[in-house]
Amino acid sequence: MSAVTVERLPGHVALVTIDRPEARNAVNGDVATGLEAAVDATEADDDIRAVVLTGAGREAFCAGADLKEVSAGRGSALRTERGGFAGFVYRERSKPWIAAVNGKALAGGTELVLACDLVVAVRQAAFGLPEVLRGLIAAAGGLYRLPRAIPPNIALELILTAGQLDAERAHGFGLVNRLVDDVEGLREAALALAAEIARNGPVAVRQSLRVAREANSGLDEAALRALTRDAFERVAASEDFKEGPRAFIEKRAPRWSGR
């Protein structure tokens, strides 16, 4: 059975699942290659406009790196050249990814969440970067992405104490967009958020996402203005730029081409 599954669902949405519940969905070589392949597949499929990433089972979204693999000297298999850890955390993606956090997301699991664009989580979910407990560091983006996502002093406390942030507080800090009561409602809530995105002009969504991702990157105002201008020009050159106003005037739903 594949360690990562990809389901293409109605409404231009894909569901990607890390399927190692017996190992708390920890990342091994199969997960890394599987997630990279999932990114390849969803990027290449023009019919997919938003992607949901989740973990199998009820206990864990992802427990991070499979330490059995690391201790056996196979740690390099947990990352790929293009994507970094899990084949995902540094991978460039043009489409929005939503983390559907069905349980604890710790260490590399939190780093996977931080690499996504939006987060839906169950109330029993928790986040944390406990690497220092093992004499390690969160080297897959967590050390700088977490302080951007939540108040820096809270992030620093979590990083240095190996503490955990429960989903309720994470929602209060803005790390979690939507909070649901149980795993049964998680998939529905995450897919509903994906559907809200997928109904919009795909070129406009991709270009908006490209600019918004750079908001806290350190680019100065002039660089961000230039990036926004480039994004607008790309949108203006698309068929969707004409279709949106036309559909409004004709009082019908737009028929996006994504081109």
Rosetta blueprint (number, residue, H / E / L):
1 M L
2 S L
3 A L
4 V E
5 T E
6 V E
7 E E
8 R E
9 L E
10 P L
11 G L
12 H L
13 V E
14 A E
15 L E
16 V E
17 T E
18 I E
19 D L
20 R L
21 P H
22 E H
23 A H
24 R L
25 N L
26 A L
27 V E
28 N L
29 G H
30 D H
31 V H
32 A H
33 T H
34 G H
35 L H
36 E H
37 A H
38 A H
39 V H
40 D H
41 A H
42 T H
43 E H
44 A H
45 D L
46 D L
47 D L
48 I L
49 R L
50 A E
51 V E
52 V E
53 L E
54 T E
55 G E
56 A L
57 G L
58 R L
59 E L
60 A E
61 F E
62 C E
63 A L
64 G L
65 A E
66 D L
67 L H
68 K H
69 E H
70 V H
71 S H
72 A L
73 G L
74 R L
75 G H
76 S H
77 A H
78 L H
79 R E
80 T E
81 E L
82 R L
83 G L
84 G E
85 F E
86 A L
87 G L
88 F L
89 V L
90 Y L
91 R L
92 E L
93 R L
94 S L
95 K L
96 P L
97 W E
98 I E
99 A E
100 A E
101 V E
102 N L
103 G L
104 K E
105 A E
106 L E
107 A L
108 G H
109 G H
110 T H
111 E H
112 L H
113 V H
114 L H
115 A H
116 C L
117 D L
118 L E
119 V E
120 V E
121 A E
122 V E
123 R L
124 Q L
125 A L
126 A E
127 F E
128 G E
129 L L
130 P H
131 E H
132 V H
133 L H
134 R H
135 G L
136 L L
137 I L
138 A L
139 A L
140 A L
141 G L
142 G H
143 L H
144 Y H
145 R H
146 L H
147 P H
148 R H
149 A H
150 I L
151 P L
152 P H
153 N H
154 I H
155 A H
156 L H
157 E H
158 L H
159 I H
160 L H
161 T H
162 A L
163 G L
164 Q L
165 L E
166 D E
167 A H
168 E H
169 R H
170 A H
171 H H
172 G H
173 F H
174 G L
175 L L
176 V L
177 N L
178 R E
179 L E
180 V E
181 D L
182 D L
183 V H
184 E H
185 G H
186 L H
187 R H
188 E H
189 A H
190 A H
191 L H
192 A H
193 L H
194 A H
195 A H
196 E H
197 I H
198 A H
199 R L
200 N L
201 G L
202 P H
203 V H
204 A H
205 V H
206 R H
207 Q H
208 S H
209 L H
210 R H
211 V H
212 A H
213 R L
214 E L
215 A L
216 N L
217 S L
218 G L
219 L L
220 D L
221 E H
222 A H
223 A H
224 L H
225 R H
226 A H
227 L H
228 T H
229 R H
230 D H
231 A H
232 F H
233 E H
234 R H
235 V H
236 A H
237 A L
238 S L
239 E H
240 D H
241 F H
242 K H
243 E H
244 G H
245 P H
246 R H
247 A H
248 F H
249 I H
250 E L
251 K L
252 R L
253 A L
254 P L
255 R L
256 W L
257 S L
258 G L
259 R L
